Amino acid sequence: MFDLKEYNKNKETKKQIKNLGKDWQNWYTKNHSNVEIGCTFTPEKCPDQNLSLESFEYCLRVLNIKQLRFPLRWNSIQKDDGSLDLSAYLPYFEVMEKFDDLQICLNLGPIKTTDWPEIHIPQFVLKDLPKVPTWPFELPLDHKLVDTSSQYLDNLCALLTQKLSAKVIDSITIIQLNNEAFNPFGEPRIVLSPMSELHFAKICSKYFKNKQYLFNSAGRLQVNKILKTLNLFERNGFGKNILGIDYYYHTPTNLRFPNLDPLSVSMAHNFGMQKLVNKLSKQNFDLEFSELQMEKWGEITHPADSLESLKYALTRSTQYLPTHQKKLTVRLWGVEILACKILSNQLEGEEVEMVKVISEVNKKSETNIM
């Protein structure tokens, strides 16, 4: 469904960025001091595993990332004998402890965590399961996978509270359970339900008290189900939580229709962006941009290698803030790749300027927020 008002915003934003030229950064930080550029960092996604930990610290220290989403994969933690081992992740938590103002969104799953194939379940667990229902069917609460993953999640949360410092645990402000829980994307195409998310949250809440919960949508495809989940959580004593939008500025559709922005269009059964913001405002639910595309995807290269596209995507995403919300988080997706390139001296094109923009915007945002 085409939204003319959003389309005009798209055109006006491009014109504004062009007119601002080199003054864009000063204008952005002055007018969007309540915006923080965060990121998702998936250790397994780093193209050079020897540089993964150093790349992580670079993102926090040099890019001034304060809003971090960090996923823990089931198949990186549970061993064939059933024991849990956090050794793959503990060095990253030790880095986190160095920073006083870090706010962590912990993506625990247990079934879906960030990055392809999305379903990071150990093979020995999958082999022991009856047939798992996949899209268009939801995973029922009485399926053995829910029981097995619940036991794992309970044990994982207990282990985290034992292994992590009090400082790091206090820095965990948001829990994300299953990434894009309602999106039939991944291998296999497992789709969860609002009730299963509530079931997993009840396990987490035994160990992590008074945290917000994040539910994200790929291109607003499952916004209605997320709103249902937010209301379900509130009725069950979990307070006001967060709807996340994954904003991929360049998609295959964009290549055919370059003047269309995914924020300007939506499926007929979904909310347009302004209508969604109005609804979140009315119900006091928060909004964030959980993934802002920063990696190349097949023939799609922007905004991964384009300063102009990065400026556009940042500007466009910050045009939406529910009325009750004071701060907006925009999380970059693909910084592992960028940081690895920096550390291996492989930056090319406009990437050097892009690094400067991210770092300086965050530095000034931090000063203004404080």
C-alpha positions as CSV (number, residue, x, y, z in Angstrom):
1,M,0.0,0.0,0.0
2,F,1.5,3.3,-1.1
3,D,1.6,6.2,1.4
4,L,1.8,9.5,-0.4
5,K,2.7,11.5,2.7
6,E,5.6,9.1,3.4
7,Y,6.7,9.2,-0.2
8,N,6.9,13.0,0.0
9,K,8.9,12.8,3.2
10,N,11.3,10.5,1.3
11,K,11.7,13.1,-1.5
12,E,12.0,16.0,1.0
13,T,14.7,14.1,3.0
14,K,16.8,13.5,0.0
15,K,16.6,17.1,-1.1
16,Q,17.4,18.3,2.4
17,I,20.5,16.1,2.7
18,K,21.7,17.3,-0.7
19,N,21.2,21.0,0.3
20,L,23.0,20.5,3.6
21,G,26.0,19.0,2.1
22,K,29.0,19.0,4.5
23,D,26.8,20.7,7.1
24,W,24.6,17.6,7.5
25,Q,26.5,16.3,10.5
26,N,26.2,19.5,12.5
27,W,22.5,19.8,11.6
28,Y,21.8,16.2,12.5
29,T,23.4,16.3,16.0
30,K,21.9,19.7,16.8
31,N,18.4,18.5,15.8
32,H,18.5,14.9,16.8
33,S,20.4,15.0,20.1
34,N,18.0,12.4,21.5
35,V,19.1,9.8,18.9
36,E,21.7,7.2,19.7
37,I,23.3,5.1,17.0
38,G,23.6,1.6,18.4
39,C,24.4,-1.7,16.8
40,T,24.0,-5.5,16.8
41,F,27.2,-7.3,17.3
42,T,27.2,-11.0,16.5
43,P,30.6,-12.5,17.1
44,E,30.1,-15.4,14.7
45,K,29.3,-12.9,11.9
46,C,32.8,-11.3,11.9
47,P,34.5,-12.3,8.7
48,D,37.9,-12.7,10.4
49,Q,37.3,-14.5,13.7
50,N,40.9,-13.6,14.8
51,L,39.7,-10.0,14.8
52,S,36.3,-10.5,16.3
53,L,37.0,-9.5,19.9
54,E,39.1,-6.6,18.8
55,S,36.4,-5.5,16.4
56,F,33.9,-5.6,19.2
57,E,35.9,-3.4,21.4
58,Y,36.6,-1.0,18.5
59,C,32.8,-0.6,18.0
60,L,32.3,0.3,21.7
61,R,35.3,2.5,22.1
62,V,35.9,4.2,18.7
63,L,32.4,4.2,17.2
64,N,31.1,5.2,20.7
65,I,28.4,2.6,20.6
66,K,26.3,2.8,23.8
67,Q,23.3,0.8,22.7
68,L,24.4,-2.8,22.1
69,R,22.3,-5.8,21.0
70,F,24.2,-9.0,21.7
71,P,22.9,-12.4,20.7
72,L,23.7,-15.7,22.3
73,R,23.4,-18.7,20.1
74,W,22.1,-22.0,21.5
75,N,24.4,-24.1,19.3
76,S,27.4,-22.0,20.4
77,I,26.7,-22.8,24.1
78,Q,25.2,-26.2,24.6
79,K,27.6,-29.2,24.0
80,D,26.7,-32.6,22.8
81,D,26.7,-34.0,26.4
82,G,24.1,-31.4,27.3
83,S,26.4,-29.1,29.4
84,L,26.5,-25.4,28.8
85,D,29.7,-23.5,28.1
86,L,29.9,-19.7,27.8
87,S,33.6,-19.6,27.0
88,A,32.8,-18.4,23.4
89,Y,31.1,-15.3,24.8
90,L,32.7,-14.5,28.2
91,P,35.6,-12.5,26.6
92,Y,33.0,-10.2,25.1
93,F,31.3,-9.7,28.4
94,E,34.7,-8.8,29.9
95,V,35.0,-6.1,27.3
96,M,31.5,-4.8,28.1
97,E,32.6,-4.5,31.8
98,K,35.1,-1.8,30.8
99,F,32.4,0.6,29.8
100,D,30.3,2.5,32.4
101,D,27.5,3.8,30.2
102,L,26.8,0.8,28.0
103,Q,23.2,-0.4,27.7
104,I,22.8,-4.0,26.6
105,C,20.0,-5.7,24.8
106,L,20.6,-9.4,25.3
107,N,19.1,-11.6,22.5
108,L,18.6,-15.0,24.2
109,G,16.3,-16.8,21.8
110,P,16.2,-19.6,22.6
111,I,15.0,-20.7,19.2
112,K,15.7,-17.7,16.9
113,T,18.7,-15.4,17.3
114,T,20.2,-12.9,14.9
115,D,21.7,-13.7,11.5
116,W,21.2,-16.5,9.0
117,P,20.0,-19.2,9.3
118,E,18.2,-17.6,12.3
119,I,17.5,-21.0,13.8
120,H,20.6,-21.8,15.9
121,I,19.6,-25.0,17.5
122,P,22.2,-27.7,18.2
123,Q,22.0,-30.5,15.7
124,F,21.8,-33.1,18.4
125,V,18.7,-31.4,19.7
126,L,17.0,-31.2,16.3
127,K,17.7,-34.9,15.7
128,D,15.9,-35.9,18.9
129,L,12.7,-33.9,18.0
130,P,9.5,-35.0,16.4
131,K,8.6,-33.1,13.2
132,V,8.7,-29.4,13.9
133,P,5.7,-27.4,12.5
134,T,6.9,-24.6,10.1
135,W,5.1,-21.7,8.5
136,P,2.2,-21.2,8.0
137,F,1.7,-23.0,11.3
138,E,2.9,-21.7,14.7
139,L,5.0,-23.8,17.0
140,P,2.5,-25.1,19.6
141,L,3.3,-24.7,23.3
142,D,3.1,-28.4,23.9
143,H,5.7,-29.3,21.3
144,K,8.9,-31.0,22.6
145,L,11.0,-28.2,21.1
146,V,9.3,-25.7,23.5
147,D,10.0,-28.0,26.4
148,T,13.6,-28.6,25.4
149,S,14.3,-25.0,24.7
150,S,12.7,-23.9,27.9
151,Q,15.0,-26.1,29.9
152,Y,18.0,-24.7,28.0
153,L,16.8,-21.1,28.5
154,D,16.3,-21.6,32.3
155,N,19.8,-23.2,32.6
156,L,21.3,-20.4,30.4
157,C,19.8,-17.6,32.5
158,A,21.0,-19.3,35.7
159,L,24.5,-19.6,34.3
160,L,24.6,-16.0,33.1
161,T,23.7,-14.7,36.6
162,Q,26.6,-16.8,38.0
163,K,29.2,-15.9,35.4
164,L,28.5,-12.2,34.7
165,S,29.5,-9.4,37.0
166,A,26.9,-7.3,38.7
167,K,27.9,-4.4,36.6
168,V,27.2,-6.2,33.3
169,I,23.9,-7.6,34.6
170,D,22.8,-4.1,35.6
171,S,23.8,-2.9,32.1
172,I,21.3,-5.4,30.6
173,T,18.3,-3.1,30.2
174,I,16.5,-5.0,27.4
175,I,15.8,-8.7,26.8
176,Q,15.0,-9.9,23.3
177,L,13.8,-13.4,23.2
178,N,13.4,-14.8,19.7
179,N,14.6,-12.5,16.9
180,E,11.8,-11.8,14.4
181,A,9.8,-14.4,16.3
182,F,6.7,-14.1,14.0
183,N,8.6,-13.9,10.7
184,P,8.7,-17.1,8.6
185,F,12.3,-16.4,7.8
186,G,15.1,-18.9,8.6
187,E,15.9,-22.5,8.1
188,P,13.7,-24.3,9.1
189,R,10.9,-21.7,8.9
190,I,9.8,-21.8,12.5
191,V,7.2,-19.3,13.6
192,L,6.5,-18.6,17.2
193,S,3.3,-17.2,18.9
194,P,2.7,-14.4,21.4
195,M,2.0,-17.1,24.0
196,S,5.3,-18.8,23.5
197,E,7.1,-15.5,23.9
198,L,5.3,-14.9,27.1
199,H,6.2,-18.4,28.2
200,F,9.9,-17.8,27.6
201,A,9.7,-14.3,29.3
202,K,8.4,-15.9,32.5
203,I,11.5,-18.0,32.6
204,C,13.8,-15.1,32.0
205,S,12.1,-12.9,34.6
206,K,13.1,-15.3,37.4
207,Y,16.7,-14.2,36.8
208,F,16.5,-10.8,35.1
209,K,14.2,-8.4,36.9
210,N,12.6,-5.2,35.7
211,K,13.8,-5.5,32.1
212,Q,12.1,-4.2,29.0
213,Y,11.4,-6.8,26.2
214,L,12.0,-6.1,22.5
215,F,9.9,-7.6,19.7
216,N,11.1,-6.8,16.2
217,S,9.5,-6.9,12.8
218,A,11.1,-7.3,9.4
219,G,9.7,-4.4,7.3
220,R,6.6,-4.2,9.5
221,L,5.3,-7.5,8.2
222,Q,4.3,-8.8,11.6
223,V,3.4,-5.5,13.4
224,N,-0.1,-6.6,14.2
225,K,1.1,-9.7,16.0
226,I,3.8,-7.6,17.8
227,L,1.2,-5.2,19.1
228,K,-0.9,-8.1,20.3
229,T,2.2,-9.4,22.1
230,L,2.9,-6.0,23.7
231,N,-0.6,-5.9,25.1
232,L,-0.3,-9.5,26.3
233,F,2.9,-8.8,28.1
234,E,1.4,-5.7,29.7
235,R,-1.7,-7.6,30.9
236,N,0.7,-10.2,32.5
237,G,2.7,-7.7,34.5
238,F,5.6,-7.1,32.2
239,G,5.0,-3.4,31.8
240,K,5.6,-1.3,28.7
241,N,7.9,-2.8,26.1
242,I,9.4,-2.1,22.7
243,L,8.5,-2.6,19.1
244,G,11.5,-2.7,16.8
245,I,11.5,-2.0,13.1
246,D,14.2,-3.6,10.9
247,Y,14.8,-0.9,8.2
248,Y,16.5,-2.1,5.1
249,Y,16.7,1.0,3.0
250,H,17.8,-0.8,-0.1
251,T,15.9,-3.9,-1.2
252,P,15.5,-5.7,-4.5
253,T,12.3,-3.7,-4.9
254,N,14.3,-0.5,-4.5
255,L,16.5,-1.4,-7.3
256,R,13.5,-1.4,-9.7
257,F,11.9,1.6,-8.1
258,P,14.7,3.8,-6.6
259,N,12.4,6.6,-5.5
260,L,10.4,4.2,-3.2
261,D,11.5,3.9,0.4
262,P,10.3,0.8,2.5
263,L,9.0,3.3,5.1
264,S,6.8,4.7,2.3
265,V,5.0,1.5,1.5
266,S,3.4,-1.3,3.5
267,M,1.2,-4.4,2.9
268,A,-2.5,-3.6,2.9
269,H,-3.0,-5.4,6.3
270,N,-0.1,-3.5,8.0
271,F,0.2,-0.1,9.6
272,G,1.8,2.8,7.8
273,M,4.6,4.3,9.8
274,Q,2.8,7.4,11.1
275,K,-0.3,5.4,12.0
276,L,2.0,3.0,13.9
277,V,3.8,5.8,15.8
278,N,0.4,7.2,16.7
279,K,-0.8,3.9,18.0
280,L,2.4,3.4,20.0
281,S,2.0,6.9,21.4
282,K,-1.5,6.2,22.5
283,Q,-0.5,3.0,24.3
284,N,2.9,4.2,25.6
285,F,4.9,1.5,23.9
286,D,8.4,2.4,22.8
287,L,9.9,2.3,19.3
288,E,13.4,1.5,18.0
289,F,15.0,0.7,14.7
290,S,16.5,-2.6,15.6
291,E,18.4,-3.1,12.3
292,L,19.5,-0.4,10.0
293,Q,21.1,-2.0,7.0
294,M,24.8,-1.5,6.9
295,E,26.0,-4.6,5.0
296,K,26.1,-5.6,1.4
297,W,23.3,-8.0,0.4
298,G,23.9,-9.6,-3.0
299,E,23.8,-6.9,-5.6
300,I,22.6,-4.4,-3.0
301,T,25.6,-2.3,-1.7
302,H,24.0,0.8,-0.1
303,P,24.1,2.1,2.5
304,A,27.1,-0.2,3.3
305,D,29.4,1.7,1.1
306,S,27.6,5.0,0.5
307,L,27.9,8.0,2.9
308,E,24.9,9.7,1.3
309,S,22.8,6.6,1.8
310,L,23.9,6.3,5.4
311,K,22.9,9.9,6.0
312,Y,19.5,9.3,4.4
313,A,18.7,6.2,6.3
314,L,19.7,7.8,9.6
315,T,17.7,11.0,8.9
316,R,14.7,9.0,7.7
317,S,14.5,6.7,10.7
318,T,14.7,9.6,13.2
319,Q,11.5,11.1,11.8
320,Y,9.5,8.7,14.0
321,L,9.3,9.1,17.7
322,P,6.2,8.3,19.9
323,T,5.1,11.3,21.9
324,H,6.0,9.9,25.3
325,Q,9.4,8.7,24.3
326,K,12.5,10.8,25.0
327,K,15.2,8.8,23.2
328,L,15.4,6.9,20.0
329,T,17.8,4.0,19.4
330,V,18.8,3.2,15.8
331,R,20.9,0.0,15.7
332,L,23.3,-0.5,12.8
333,W,23.3,-4.0,11.2
334,G,26.7,-5.2,9.8
335,V,29.2,-3.3,11.9
336,E,31.2,-6.5,12.5
337,I,32.2,-6.4,8.8
338,L,33.0,-2.7,8.9
339,A,35.1,-3.0,12.1
340,C,37.0,-5.9,10.7
341,K,37.8,-3.9,7.6
342,I,39.1,-1.0,9.7
343,L,41.4,-3.2,11.8
344,S,42.8,-5.0,8.7
345,N,43.3,-1.7,6.8
346,Q,40.8,-2.6,4.1
347,L,38.5,0.4,4.2
348,E,37.5,1.6,0.8
349,G,35.6,4.4,-0.9
350,E,33.5,6.5,1.5
351,E,33.8,4.0,4.4
352,V,36.4,6.2,6.2
353,E,33.9,9.1,6.3
354,M,31.1,6.8,7.3
355,V,33.1,5.7,10.4
356,K,33.7,9.3,11.3
357,V,30.0,10.2,11.0
358,I,29.0,7.3,13.3
359,S,31.6,8.1,15.9
360,E,31.0,11.9,15.9
361,V,27.2,11.7,16.0
362,N,27.4,9.3,19.0
363,K,29.9,11.5,20.7
364,K,27.8,14.6,20.4
365,S,24.6,12.7,21.2
366,E,26.2,11.5,24.4
367,T,27.1,15.0,25.4
368,N,23.7,16.4,24.7
369,I,21.8,13.6,26.4
370,M,24.0,14.0,29.6
